[in-house]
Amino acid sequence: MNKPLILVVEDDAPVCNLITTTLKTHDYRYLVASNGADALLQASSHNPDVVFLDLGLPDLDGIEVIRQIRGWSNMPIIVISARSEDEDKIEALDAGADDYLTKPFSVEELLARLRVTVRRLTLMSSESGTENAVYINGKLKIDHAAGCAYLADEELKLTPIEYKLLCLLAKNTGKVLTHTYITQNIWGRSWDNDVASLRVFMVTLRKKLESLPDSPQYIQTHIGIGYRMVRVE
């Protein structure tokens, strides 16, 4: 894909300048919006590849901006906000955000999050969304057509729930998935006992997938929020 176009939605001028200068220095294309209404207009008009979104906008709350964009597009949205409580992160991720970066942040972390998102976009584009695609991440391989997963060419003996969970995480590589999102996709609902079950299945899945479950290579835990499949180089 061509160099990604980034929509920066930020009403704080110094922060906006920091982000846009960083993007310019690394040869990314970008657009700027200082409020929610302009963000929605530019998102629909220019169809950016990635959105950097502040939640504390002067007209619309950033959560509402996410919900409106999700009504018509799956473009990646990375929240950049001073709201640091888990509840705020969960609300944004459940509304459809792909990632959450808390202010103050380092430009190195900002660029790292962007690279992960761009790699996921590239992977999705190359796979063209076909159900028969073979997913490869490091030594992990998922053959969707055969319904099997392999690690270093050895088949993983997974239960149906473990396999479904692994496929869901793989499909969203690089994206933080909340407990609610995962349980709704796995069990069709999100009750407290489903979250408890999810933690149990995650433990058993990691024992089969990770050579060192206490230092996982593939599945990253975001305490109190959810899980993320990491792209292994």
C-alpha positions in Angstrom: 0.0 0.0 0.0 1.1 3.6 -0.5 2.3 5.7 2.5 -0.7 5.8 4.8 -2.8 8.9 5.2 -3.4 9.7 8.9 -6.2 11.9 10.2 -5.1 13.7 13.4 -8.1 14.8 15.5 -6.7 17.0 18.3 -7.8 20.4 19.7 -4.7 20.9 21.8 -2.3 22.9 19.5 1.0 21.8 21.1 0.0 18.1 21.1 -1.3 18.4 17.5 2.0 20.0 16.4 4.0 17.3 18.1 2.0 14.5 16.3 2.0 16.2 12.9 5.8 17.1 13.1 6.5 13.4 14.0 4.4 12.2 11.0 6.0 14.7 8.7 9.5 13.7 9.8 8.7 10.0 9.0 7.1 10.9 5.6 3.5 10.1 6.6 0.7 12.0 4.9 -1.7 13.6 7.3 -4.8 15.7 7.7 -5.8 17.7 10.8 -9.2 18.2 12.5 -9.7 20.2 15.7 -13.2 19.1 16.6 -15.6 16.2 16.2 -17.7 17.6 13.4 -14.7 18.3 11.2 -13.2 14.9 12.0 -16.4 13.2 10.7 -16.4 15.3 7.6 -12.7 14.6 6.8 -13.1 10.9 7.6 -16.0 10.6 5.2 -14.4 12.8 2.5 -10.8 11.5 2.5 -11.2 8.0 3.9 -7.9 8.1 5.8 -6.0 4.9 6.5 -5.7 5.6 10.3 -7.3 8.0 12.7 -5.5 9.5 15.7 -8.4 10.6 18.0 -8.4 12.7 21.1 -11.5 12.0 23.3 -11.8 15.5 24.9 -13.0 17.5 21.8 -14.8 20.8 22.2 -18.0 19.8 20.4 -18.5 16.0 20.4 -17.1 13.5 22.8 -14.5 11.3 21.1 -16.5 8.2 22.0 -19.4 9.5 19.9 -17.0 10.2 17.0 -15.9 6.5 17.2 -19.4 5.3 17.1 -20.4 7.4 14.2 -17.3 6.3 12.1 -18.0 2.7 13.0 -21.5 3.1 11.5 -20.0 3.1 8.0 -16.2 2.3 8.2 -13.7 -0.1 9.8 -10.8 2.4 9.4 -8.4 1.9 12.3 -8.8 4.4 15.1 -6.0 4.9 17.7 -7.3 6.9 20.7 -4.7 9.4 22.2 -6.2 10.7 25.4 -5.4 12.0 28.9 -8.2 9.8 30.2 -6.2 7.0 31.8 -8.8 5.0 33.8 -9.5 1.5 32.6 -13.2 2.3 32.3 -12.4 5.0 29.7 -10.1 2.6 27.8 -12.7 -0.1 27.8 -15.5 2.3 26.7 -13.4 3.5 23.8 -12.3 0.0 22.7 -15.9 -1.3 23.0 -17.1 1.6 20.9 -14.8 0.4 18.2 -11.3 1.9 18.8 -8.4 -0.3 17.7 -5.9 0.9 20.3 -5.5 3.4 23.2 -2.5 5.6 23.9 -2.4 7.6 27.2 -1.1 11.2 27.3 1.7 12.0 27.9 3.2 9.7 25.4 6.6 9.3 23.6 6.8 9.7 19.9 8.6 6.3 19.7 5.5 4.6 21.2 3.2 6.6 18.9 5.2 5.5 15.9 5.3 1.9 17.1 1.5 1.7 17.6 1.1 3.2 14.1 3.5 0.6 12.5 1.6 -2.2 14.1 -1.7 -0.8 12.7 -0.2 -0.3 9.3 1.2 -3.9 9.3 -2.3 -5.2 10.2 -3.8 -3.2 7.3 -1.2 -4.6 4.9 -1.9 -8.2 6.1 -5.7 -7.7 5.8 -5.2 -6.4 2.3 -3.0 -9.2 1.2 -5.4 -11.8 2.6 -8.3 -10.1 0.9 -10.6 -11.3 3.7 -10.8 -14.8 2.2 -11.9 -17.4 4.7 -9.6 -20.0 3.1 -6.5 -17.8 3.8 -3.6 -19.3 5.8 -2.6 -17.1 8.7 1.1 -17.0 9.5 2.6 -15.2 12.5 6.2 -16.3 13.4 6.0 -20.1 14.0 2.2 -20.0 14.3 0.1 -21.0 11.4 -3.7 -21.3 11.1 -5.2 -23.1 8.2 -8.8 -21.8 8.2 -9.9 -24.2 5.4 -8.7 -27.2 7.4 -9.7 -25.8 10.8 -6.3 -26.5 12.2 -3.5 -24.5 13.9 0.2 -25.4 13.9 3.2 -24.2 15.9 6.6 -24.9 14.3 4.8 -27.3 11.9 3.3 -29.4 14.8 -0.5 -29.4 15.0 -1.9 -27.8 18.2 -4.5 -30.0 19.9 -7.0 -27.3 20.6 -10.6 -27.5 21.8 -13.3 -25.9 19.6 -13.4 -22.9 22.0 -9.6 -22.5 22.1 -9.5 -22.7 18.3 -12.3 -20.1 17.9 -10.5 -17.8 20.4 -7.2 -18.1 18.6 -8.8 -17.3 15.3 -10.5 -14.2 16.7 -7.3 -12.9 18.2 -5.4 -13.7 14.9 -8.0 -12.0 12.8 -7.4 -8.8 14.9 -3.6 -9.0 15.2 -2.3 -5.9 16.8 -5.7 -4.8 18.1 -6.7 -4.8 21.7 -9.9 -6.8 22.1 -11.8 -6.2 25.3 -13.3 -9.0 27.5 -16.7 -7.9 26.3 -15.9 -8.1 22.6 -14.3 -11.5 22.9 -17.0 -13.1 25.0 -19.7 -11.7 22.7 -18.0 -13.2 19.7 -17.2 -16.5 21.4 -20.4 -17.1 23.4 -22.8 -14.6 22.0 -23.1 -12.8 25.3 -21.0 -11.2 28.0 -21.8 -12.2 31.5 -19.5 -12.2 34.5 -19.1 -16.0 34.4 -18.2 -15.7 30.6 -15.3 -13.4 31.5 -14.2 -15.9 34.2 -14.4 -18.7 31.6 -12.4 -16.6 29.1 -9.5 -16.3 31.6 -9.5 -20.1 32.0 -9.5 -20.8 28.3 -6.7 -18.2 27.8 -4.6 -20.0 30.4 -5.1 -23.4 28.6 -4.5 -21.8 25.2 -1.3 -20.2 26.3 0.0 -23.5 27.7 -0.4 -25.0 24.2 0.8 -21.9 22.2 3.5 -20.3 24.3 6.8 -22.0 25.1 7.0 -19.8 28.2 3.4 -19.1 29.3 4.7 -16.7 32.0 6.5 -14.6 29.3 4.0 -14.9 26.4 5.3 -14.2 22.9 2.0 -14.2 21.0 -0.9 -13.2 23.3 -0.4 -10.0 25.3 -2.6 -9.3 28.4 -4.0 -5.8 29.0 -4.9 -6.2 32.7 -8.5 -5.3 33.4 -9.2 -4.6 29.7 -8.6 -7.6 27.4 -6.0 -9.3 25.1 -4.0 -8.6 22.0 -2.4 -10.9 19.4 1.1 -9.6 18.9 2.8 -9.6 15.4 6.0 -11.8 15.8 8.8 -10.7 13.5 
